[in-house]
């Protein structure tokens, strides 16, 4: 099994881990109701996607 010949420096370790940070989710606004929603997803509050109603949501659940 291959083993590293030398210990990896702090600088190299930090450079490798530079892409490991968590990013905030990209949140947009629904065009129909104005609620925040994830892009390319159905709006959870009004049930529309790209300006057309995809599912009919019951009002008694809210």
N, C-alpha and C positions, 0 to 999 in steps of 0.2 A: 504494500500500500504506500502511496506517495505521501510524504510529509514535507512541510515547509522547512527550508534550510535555515531561515532566519525569522526572528520574531517580526511581526508586522508593526510598523510604527503607528503612533497615535494619528498622525496626519493621514496616512493611507487608510486607516480604519474610519476616520471621519469622512474622508472622500467617498469611500464605499457606501457609507450609511447616509449620504446626503439626500438620497431619493426615498428614504424610509419614512419621512415625515407624513403625518396625516393631513389631508386636504379637506377643507370645508365643502359640503355638498353644494353643487351648482343648482340653486333654487331659482325658478322663474315664477311668473305670475300667470294665472289662468286668464285667458282673454274674455271669458264669459262672466265669471263671478269675481275675479280679482284675488282669489285665494292663492297662497303660495303652493307650488307643485314642482315636482321634478320634471326636467325636460324629457320629451318623448314618452310621457306617461299619461294615463287617464287622470283627469281631475277627480279627486276623491270627494269633493263637496258637491259638485254639480253633475258629474258623470259625462262630461264632454271631452272630446279629443279632436283637435284641429277644427274647431268651430262647429262640429256636429255632435248630436247627442248619441252616445254609444250605449249607455245603460240608463235605465229609468230608476232613479233613486226614490225610495219612499220617504216622505217628509216626517212620518211618525217616529222614525229612529233617531232623529236629531233632537 
